[in-house]
Amino acid sequence: MEEIKRYRTSDLVLKIDKNYDPTKLPLQDWDRYLDILVNGRQYQKEAIIDTIIFLGSGLYKNTADLVEKNWNDSSNIELQNRYSNLDEYIHHLQIPNKLSASIDRVLVLCPSLTIEDGLTEKFIDLSADSKLIKAIPENAKWKNPSIKSADVTIKEGDICIENIHAVYETTGSSIKDSFKGSGERTLVLNDETHHIYNKIERRDNESKNLKKWKEFLLNPEFNFKYIAGFTGTAYIEDDYFNDVIYRYSLRQAVDNQIVKMVDYINKDDDIDKNIKFQKIYDNHEQNKLNYRKIKPLTILITKDIKNAKRLLFDISNFLMKKEKISEKEVQEKTLIVTSHNDHKANIQKLKEVDKKDSSIEWIVSVSMLTEGWDVKNVFQIVPWEDRAFNSKLLIAQVLGRGLRIPPEYQSPQPKVRIFNHAAWSRNIKGLVDEVLEVEKKLVSTPLEKGDRKKHHFEVYHINYDKELIEKKSTKKHQEFDYTKGFIELQSQVMESEKESEYADLRGTITSKKTLIQYNTYTIDEIVNKILNTLKIIDWEGKILKLPTGNYSKDKLPPKDEIKKIIRKSMDKVGIKGDRLIEKNKYKIENSFNTLLRKAGTTAVYQKKAQKPYKISTKEMNKESMALGNLRHNSTVFYSSDYKAELDEKNLELLNIVIKDDSLPKSSEKEFNIHLFKTPIDLVFTKGEPERKFIKELCEIRNAEKIEHWLKSRDMNFYSIEYSITTLGGKHSKIQSFNPDFFIKLKNGKTTHFVIVEIKSDGDVSDENKAKLKYGVQHFKNLNRELEKLKIDEKYHFHFLSPNSYDVFFDHLRNGKLIQYDFKSDLEDKLLTKEQ
């Protein structure tokens, strides 16, 4: 598949020519006024000046003319790369033919009443500012414009502020009478202008009006020519606007400390809703401690109204249990904001939520209705589903809800935490990074030039046909020792610490542990459910044998008898007290349920290996790493010939890294080109185990025994499927992993590949056990298929951790690694655990 071309958003901003005639556009007369207006925010002044030059200098006939001048500018090559020709670019412009004339009135349009109220308040404050009034030049025609809404007639010198819905009102609106025939003398300012261009899917009246916004601007009845748009989210879904003349990026605002630092999930493996709620709650409580002078807020964002209602219900139930409060008290702490009629009044409540005497701490909102909030106390944002966070437009909108800084915490720069779901955020990481403009990155690429390109090699892989078959169950019912009277439970804890990893825009990685309390159930609750089940189900004439005798449908076991069995089961694994966690509850209930269940058939997939095929290291995808990661245990490895191997951008960044004395010593490492036997220009590692392994690969005594080696990518190079059980063994899910290293050795006529998955010492998780099991089986299957085809290659798969490196490389040097069945310390622990 052809690689997608990515553009730096900053390269797509249209440049405004500053060589205008100052006698026709005396901007210099307004310099003092602008300085007072922006109050030190230089980026605002630059944006105003660029806009005025574009609209009023006479240098440009319209937007298409501006595009053409930029297109013909040889320094703006990225625009020509984005479109095949100028006509295609102009075809994609939303409003290409509008521009300027003499202005005698202004129409400010926005998407909602909330934003209208905020804009009106700001314009009134500015029009009454005595310093601004005094700074207006003497020759100005309109020195004190009136601020009005469309319920009165708009005259020359007026500024009309209206939400777009009022434009379509048949009664009470003066829009049609005030602007019909005078559009060529009207400046139209569109706030939140992304609404004009993006698809609106909802069908309510407000959504219909938003859809017609662009139609109104282009309506020949008004013939507006003087149009400017403003937005903090200049995206049509994932595409950046192609008519932007000034940009102040989110990253610039963060770096200049105009807004909060953004902190978002980098790694979090928990998918359980209850655990997520506990982590979110823990963050919320931590924010209350960190920002004690104010009342921090958490916003949870969903894709639509239905999910917002459901999430409000779930978070409310969680808060009632967690804080042991009533439903009424929870209602006072929570607020739902959507376009639903039941929730419209809540939008007005947003004006009060920053106040300390407001009881609101938790806000649930629909993603597309989050604009216009002038709320500064948001310190945690939770996009609850990927569809609330799966485009650049939505990401920018979501982030925008929590960026304002409260005056009490201007310095040091506060953080807003984005508690996104790591499982799906990895899929949209490129979108997040682009919106946030994450810092410069080194890029690892397969070599196409230089001496080390000889280290490219090919490996065999196999896919599998999967056939769905009916398999008759030969397994006995779940083991239940009637005479001994116990059920096999697992050891349990009522609470444990769970860790989440966060990253901010500067590449700083932080970890946070949350004490998670698991749902538990009393013995009585479990016994009552079992007895109720035994009363309902059909026993089919079976006899239930327990230590105290035989029982049937007509003669149920006494409650105390089942309680004794559960108690004995708990004692056997050392569970004290009267409560069991959910997994053990299911084990007990399933023991009785399965005992009385018919043996049946199960639908299973049977795997059959296909013909082996080759994968070349030349086909590997590129991989990038933010420079900030080098301060946090990551390393970049490169050869002594790096200046000839790297492209200009990579070389520039690597030189910065090499010369930066503030970086840890482990951040970069150069190897002799003759020992660095890999076909990749730069190799990245994220921790000590991988870093130490690469150093061993490049030791002289080891390197001389190795033909080539490769550090694989985390995905999309050599993927192996494995299955892991979840939810207490009730379900299994299919996942995949890419082994970390491929090492090619030569032993006589046979080519040997040693494939290594690197882990930390003692990492004996169920996931690693599954990866080892399925990885070993995969390469057994591959070796069998290669032998059938008389292909003289053999593959060896191993799990390895640092405490076995010495044995592994000793066996590599003396040939034992491929002559015998090598077993590392970690493999031994994983295999023992499996048994």
N, C-alpha and C positions, 0 to 999 in steps of 0.2 A: 504494500500500500504506500502511496506517495506520502512523503512526510509533509505535515501541515506547516505552512509558513506562519511564523509568529512575528508580530510587530510590536515594537515598543510604542506605547500609547503616546508618549511625548513626541515621537517622530511624526505623528498623524495630525498634530495641531497646525492649522493654517497660519502662516506668518503674515503679520500686518506691516506694510511698508510705512516707516516713520517719516519718510521724506514728503510730507504734505506741505501745502502752502499755508503758513501760519497767519497770513493776512486774511485769508478766507475762513480759517478755522482757528480763532485766537484762544487755543487751549491754555496758553501761558497765563491768561488773565484769570483763569480758574484754579491756578495752582494752589493758592492758599486755601481756597474753599475745599479742594480735594484733600489736602493734608488734614484739615480739621475733621472732615467727614470720615476718613478711614482710620484716624486716630492711631497712626503707627503701623497699620496693616498694609505694608507696601504692595503686597500681591493684589489687594483690592484696587489700589490706585492704578496699577498696571492694567488690570482688567478693564477698568472704566475707560482709560485712555485708549486702549486698543479698540474697544467697542465704538467709541465716539469717532475715532479716525476712520474705521470701517464704514460707519453709517453716514458720517457727515463731511468727510474730507473731499469728496468728489473723485478720489482715486479709483473707486470701484463702482461699476454700474449695478452689480448685483452679486449674489453669492457665487454664481457660476463664473463670473468674471474673476473673483478672488481665487477660486479654484484653479482657473486657467493660468493665472500669473504664478501661483505656487507650483503648478505642474511644469511650467517652463523654466522654473528656477532649478538649475543644475545641482544646487546644494540640497535639494529636498527629494532625494532619490527614492525614499521609502514610499512616497505617494505613487510613483510610477510602478513600483513593485506590487502595490496593493491592487491596482486595476490595470487591465491590459491596454487601455487607451483612455484618452481624455473624455471621449463621449460616454464610455462606460461609467466613469467617475461621476460625471454630471447627471447621468441617468439615475444614479443612486442618491442624489441629493433630495432631501425631503421638500424644501422650499427654495428652489434655485433662483427664482426671478424677482425676488423682493428686495427693495432697499429704500433709498432715502428721498425726502422732499423737505419742504419747510414744515416745521412742527409747531402746532399751537395747542395740542392737548395730548394727554398720555392715558392709555388704557392698560392697566396691570391686571392680567388674568392668572388665576391659580386654580387648583383642582378641588378645593374643599373650603367649607366655612371656617374650619379651624385655622387654615393658612391665611384666609382672608382677614380674620380677626387679628392675627399676628402682624401681618403686613400693614394693615390700617393703623394699628397702634404705633408701629415703627415710623411710618411716614408722617403721622401727626407729630410725633416727638421731634423728628428732624425739621419739620416745617416751623416748629415753635422754638428751635434752638437759636438763641440770640447771636451766638458766635458764628454760626453758619450764615445767618441772615446778613450780618455785617460783612462777611467775606464775599458775598455775591457781587460781581463787578457792576460798576455804575451803568454800563451800557447794556446790561441784561434786560430783555423785554419783559420777562415774567419773574418778579422778585419774590413773590410769596404766593405760590399756587394753592388753590383750595383742594383739600383732600375729600373726595366724595365717593359714594357708591352709586350703583345704577338705578336706585329708586328715585333719583332726581335727574333733571336735565344736565348734561355735561356740556359746559361752555368752553370757549377759548381760555387757555391758561389753567384749566382744571386737570387734576390727576384723579382718574376713576379707578378704584380698586374693587374687583368683583371676582367671585368664583365662577367657573365656567358654566355651572348649572343655571345661574341667573340669566345667562345669555339667551337661554331657550325658554324662559318663562314668557307666557303670552300676556300676562298682566303684571303691572307693577314695575316693569323694567324699561329703562330709557335707552338701552343699548341701541336698538334699531333707529330710533329717532335722533339720537345724539351723534351717531357715527356714520349713518347712511350718507354717502356722497362726500364725506370728509376724511375718508380713510387715508388719502394721500398726504394729509397733514397731521396724521395721528401716529405717535410712537406706541407700538404694542410691545409690552414686556411680559413674557410668559414665564411664570415661576413653575418649578418642577416640570420642565418642558419634556422630559422623557415620556410623560403621559400622552403627548401629541403623537408620538411615533410608534409606541409599543402596542401590541395587540391586547385588547381588553376582553377577557373571556366571560366575565359576569354579565348578567342580563337585566339587572335592576336599572332604574331610571338614571342613577348617578353614573353608572358604567356606560350607558347609552350616550349620555352627554359628553363623557370623556372621549368616546369614539368620534364624536362630531366636532371636536375641538379644531382639528386641522381643516375640516370643511369650512368652519367659520372664518379662519384666517385667510383662506383662499377664495372666499365668497366674493364674486365680482360686484355684488351689491354695495360692498364696503370698499373694495379695492385697496386693502391695506398694503403699503409698500415698505413700511419702516418697522421691521420686526426683529426682536432680539429674544433669545431664550436663555434661561438660567437653570442649572441643575447640578446637584452633587453626584448624580448617577447617570452620566452621559453614555448610556448603553441602550442599544436595541437588542435585548436579550444578551448575547455575548459579544456583539460587535460594537466597537466604540464609534460614536458619532463621527461623520466625515465632514462636518461643517463647523468644527470648533475653532475659535480664534484666540481663546485664552484658557489656560488650564492651570489650576492650583491643585495638585494631587493630594490624595489622602496621605501618602507617604511624606510629602513636604510638610503638611500640616502637623503630622506626628513629630517629625524631626525638629520642627520649629516650636514644638510644645504648644501649638495653638489648640490642639485637641488631646484627648487621652491617648496613651500608648495602647495598642491592641495586642491582646494575649489570647491565643486560641489553641485548642486541643491539638497536640502533636501525636500523642499515643495514649490510647485508652482501650482496653480490651473488653470492658464490661458492657453487655447488651441488655441485661436485666433492668426493667423499668424501675423497680424499687431501688436498686443500687444507684441508678442514674439520679433519681430524685434525691437520694441521700447525699450524693456528691454535690449536686446543685445547691441543696440546702446548706451544706457545709461551707461552700463558697459564699453564699449569701450571708451566713452568720459571721464569716471571717471579714467580709466587707463592712459589716456593722461595727466590728472591732477596729478595723483599719481607718474607717472614715466616721468617727464617732460624732463629729460636729454636725453631721447631716443625717438624713435617713436614706441609706442606699436602696436602690430598687433593682429587681430582677424582672426582665421581660422574656416571656416564652412566645415563640413565633411559629405559627402553623401555616399550612398552604391554603386552607379555606375555613369557612365558618363552622362547618360540621366538625372538623378536627379541633377547632378552637374550643368548641363547647365540650367535647370529650376530654380535652386536655385540662380545661378548667375543673371538670368533675374529678379527674384523677389527682391533680395537684391539691385540690381542696381536701379530698379524702386523706391524702398523705399528710397534709399539715394538721388535720384534726388528730390523727394518731400520733404524729411526731411531737406536737406541742400540747396534746391532751386538752384541746379546746373545743368549743361547741361549733355547730354549723354556722350559727349567727356570727360568731367571732371570726370565723374564716372568711365569711362574706365581707366583713369589714376590712380584711387584709388583702383581698384580691379584687381585680378589676378586669373585665373582658372588653376588648375594643374591636368591634367589627362593624360592617355596614348593615347588619340585621336591625330591624326596627326595635327589637328588645334591648339593643345595646347602644343605640344612638346617643342616649343621654350620657353615657359613660365618656364619650369623647370630650364633653365639657369638663368632666372631672379631671381630665389630664392636666388642666391648668393648675390644679391644686396639689398634685401628688408629690411635688418637690418639698412642700411645706412640712415642717416637723410635726405639726399637729394633725396632719393627714394620717390616717391609719393604713393607707394602701402601701404594701411592700411588693406585691406580686402582680404583674400585668400580663395577660394573655392576649395576643393580637394576631390578626391575619397579616401575612407578609406585605401585601400590596396596600395596606391601609396604615402604614406606619409613619407617614410624612406629616410635617407640620407640628410636631411635638417640640415645644421649647422646654424639654425636660433635661436637666443637667445631672440628676442624681442616679442615672442608670450605670451600674457597675458590673452587671452580668447580663448577657444576652444568650438565650437558648433557642437556636433554630431546631425545632423538634423533629422535622422530617427533612429528607434531602431535597424535596420539592420546594421547601421554603428557603433553600440556600444553594440552588443548583444552576444559577446563571450569574454573570457578572452584575447584571442589573439588581437581582435580588440580594446578592452578597453586599453590594455597595449600599443598598437600602437598609439592610439589617445592621451593618456596621454603623451606619449613620445615626441609628437610634441612640447609641451610647457614647458618642464622641465628645459632646459638650462637657466642659470642665466647670464644676461648681466653684464659685469665687473663694470658698473656704479652703480649697485644695489646689491652688494654682501651682505651687511648688512644694516638694518635688512633683514631677509629672505623674498623675495618677494613672491607673490601668483599668480598662474595661475588659472583662474576661468573656470570651465567646466559647460557651460550652457546646461545641458542635460534636456530632458523633464521629469518632475517628474512623469507624469502619467505612462510612461513605464519604467522609471528607478527603480520604486519600484519593478517591476517584475524581474529586473536584479541586485537588490541591493546586493545579495549574491556574484555575480560575481565581482561587483565593489569593495566590501569590501575585497574580497580575493586577488584581484590584488593589492589593496592599502595596504593590511595587516592592516586594521583598528584595533585599539587597543583592548586589551583583553576585553572580555565580560562576564558578569554574565548571567546565563541561568536559566530561570524559567521552572520548570518541575512538572507534576502531581506527587504527593507523592505515593510511593509504600511501604514505611515503616514508622514507628513511629505512635504515637497516633493520629495525625491529619488526617491520611488516612481514618478515619471513617467519615470524612466530604465529601467524594465523594457522588455524587447523580446523578440522571437521570432526564432529562427533555424531554417533548414531543415536536415534531416538525412535520410540514406537508410540503409536496411538492404539486405542483399543476400540473394537466393536462392542457395543453393549446390547445384549439381548434380554428382554424381559421374559422371565419364565415363572411358572407356578411351581413352588417347591413345597412338598408335603412336609409338615412339621414332624421331625423325628425326636425333637427335644421333649423331655418330660416337663410336666408343669413345674413352675418355679419351686425350688427346693423349700420344703417346710417340714422340719423334723417334729412329727407329732408327739413322739415320746419324750424327747428332750425339751420340747416346748419353747423354742426361741426362733427368731428370724435374724438373718445376717444383716446387721446395720453397719453403717460407716461411722467412724469417729466424727464428732461434730464440735463446732464452736458456735456460740450464740452471736458472736461478733468478730470481725477481723478488719485489718487495715487494708484498704484498696488504694492503689496508686494511679494517678493520672499525670501525664506529662504535657506541659504547655510550652509553646514557643511564642516569642514576641517578634516584632519586626526587625529588631537588631540581631536576631539569631540567638538570643539568650534562651536557653532551655532550662525550665524549672520543673520540679516534681512536687506534687502535693498528695499527701496521704489523708484519706478520710476513713474514720472508724465506721464501718458498715454494720448495722444490726440486722440480722436475718429474721424473716418471718418464722415464728414458732407456734406450736400447737400443743395443748395439754393432752395427756394420755386419755382423759375422759372424752375430749372432743373427737379423738381418733376412734376410740372404742364405739362411741355412739354412731359414728358414720358407718363403721364396719357392720354393726348390728342392723342398722337400717338397710344396708345393702343386702345382707343375708335374708332379710325379710322379703325383699322385693324380687331378687333374681330367682331364676328357675334352677333348682338343684338337680333336676333330672334323676332323682332316686339315689344320688350319691350320699355317702356317709362321710362326715367330717370327724376325723379321729384326733382327739386332743388328749393330753396326759390324764385328764379326769374321766375320760370315757368317749363314747361315740355320740355324734349329734347329727340332726337332720333338719329338713325344712320345718318339720312339725315339732322338733325339739331343739331349739336354738341354744347355743352354749351360753352359760351365765356371763354377765358382764365382768365379774371379778376374775373369771378364768382367762378371758382375753387380756385383761389388765395385767395378770401375772405373766403371761407370755411376753407382753411388751416390756414389762419391767425387767424380766430376765434377759431379754434381748439387749436392753440398754445397759444392764450391769456387765454383760459380756464384753462390751467395747468401752466401758468406763464412762458412760453418760450419767451424770448426776442430775438431781432435780426432777422436775415433773414435765419438762417441755422437750419437744423434738422439732428439729428443723424440717423444712418442707421436703427435702430429699428423703429423709428417713420416714416421714409420714407417708410418702408415696410408696416406699418399699414395703411398709407394713400393709397398707391397703391393697397393693398389688399382689401380695402373698395370698391373701384370701380370695381376691378376684380371679387370679390366674389359676388357683387351685380348682375352682369350679367351672373353668372355661373349657369349651370343646377344643380338642386338637384340630387344627385346620391347616390350610395352605397359606403360604406367604409369597407375595410377588417380590422377586429379587432380580437384580441385574447380574448377568453372567458376563464376565469380561473375556474377550478373545483378542490376542495380540495381532495387530496388523503387520504388514511388511515394514521392516526398519527403513528409516529415511535419514538423510544427512542434514545436519545444521552446521553452518560455518560461522566462525567467530567474526567474519567480515560483516555478517548480517545483524550484529548486535545493535540495539538501540543506543542512542546517546543517554548519558546520565548526568545530572547536574547536582552541585552542592553549594549552598550559600556560604560565603566566606566566614560569616559569623559562627558557623558550626565548628570551625577550626579552633575556636576558643573553648569548645565544650567537648573535648575527647575525640573529635574527628581528625583524620589525617589525610593528606594528599601525597601520594608517592609518584615519582617521575624519574626519568633516566638522565644520565649525564649529558645526553644529546638533546635535551628538551628544547633548546632554542631553535633547532632545526625541525623538530617534530610538531610544535604547537602552532596554531593559527595566531594571528596578531592579537585578538582579544584575550585568548587564554594566556598567551605569553605575558601580556601586560598585567593581568590579574595575578598570575603566579609570581611574577617579580615583586609585586606589592607584598605578597605573602612572605616571600623569602627575606625581604628587607625589613619586615615588621618585627622589631625586637620585643614588642609587647605580647606577641603570640607565644603559647607554650612551645617548648622544644619538640613536643610530639606532633605539632601541627603539620610539619612537612618533612619529607625525607627523600634525598636523592640517592639513586643506585647507579653503579657502573653499568653502562649499556649492555655489556656482555653478561651480566648477572641478572638483569631485569628482563627475563625471558617471557614477556607477555605482549600480545599484539594491540594493547590499548595505550593511548598516549598518557593518560592520567588514571591512577587507581585511587579510589576513595575507600576509607574504612570509617566506621562509626564508633568503634570501641577498642579496648585493649586486646581481647582475644583475636580479632581479625588482624589488627596491627602487628601483633607479635608473630602471627602465622606468616604474614608476608615477609617479615624480616628473616624468618627461618628459610623461606623459599629462596631468598636471595643470598644466603650464606654460601661462600665458595664451595664448601664440601657438599652441600645439598644441590646447589644450582648445576654443578657439573653432571649430576645424575638425572637432571630433568631436561627434556626436550623443549617443552613449552608449558605454560600455565595460564590460567584465566581466572580472574575474579568475576563471577557472573553478576547479572543484574538481579534486583529483587523481583522482577517480573518480566515476562515476555522474551525469555531466551530459552530456557530449558525447564519447562513446567512439569511437575509430577503431582498427580492427584492423590489425595489421601482422605480418609473418612474418619470423623471423630464424633463420638456421642456427646449429646448435650442434654440439659434439663433432666439430670438424674438418671441418665441412661435411656430415657424414653424416646429420644429422637437422635438421628445421626445426620450430619451435614457433610457435603462434599466440598473440600477446599483444595488448594494447590500451593506448592512451594517451589522455589527455584534454588537448588543446591548452591552453596557459596563459591566453591572452587572446583576447577577441572585441571588435573595435572596429567600431562602426557609423558609416559615413560616408554623406553624401548628395552625389550628383553628378547634377544634373538630375533626370530621371525615375527613374533607376536607383538602387537602394539597394545600396551596397557594404559587404560585411563583410570586414574584414582579420583573419585568424586567425593568431596568432603563438605559436610555441613558443620559449621563452627558454632559452638555454644559456650556459655560460661560454665565453669566447674559446678557440678551438682545440679544442673538445670534438667531435672527429671520430670517435667510436666507431662500430662496426658497427651498434649499436642505433640511434643517431641517423641513420645513413645509411638504415636500413630505415624509420624513422619518417618521414623526409622523403619517401622514395619513395612510400610508401603514402598519406601525407597529401596529397601533390600529386595523386595519382591519384584519391583519394576526392573532392576538391573539383572536379576536372575532371568526374568522373561526375555530381556534384551539379549543376554549372552546366549540363551537357548536358540533364539531366532537367528542370531549371527552364525552360530555353529551349524544350523541347518543350511544356511546359505554359503558355508565354507569361507566366511569372512574372518580373517585372522586378527580379530580384536577382542579384548576382554575388558569388562568394566567392573570396578570394585567400589562399593559405596560405604562410607563411614561417617559416623557422628564423632566429633572430636572436640575436646576442650583443652585448655592450656596445660593441665597437669599430666597430659599424655603426649605433649609435643615431643618431648625427648625420646620417648619410645617410638613414636611414629616416624620421626626423621632418622633415627638409628636404623629402623627396619627399611626405610626407603633407601638408605645408603648401601645396606648390605644385601638388598634383594628380598628380604623376608616379607616385605609388605605385599608382594604379589605372589610369593611362593606358598604362604601359609594363610590361615584364616586369622587375620589381625582383629583384635578386639580391644578397644580403648576402655579406659576407666568409665567414661560416660556411657558407652554402649553396654557395658556390664551392668551398670546401675539401671539403665532403661530396660534391659532384658529381664533383670531380676524383678523389677517392678511389674512387668507384664505378667510374669508367672505368679 
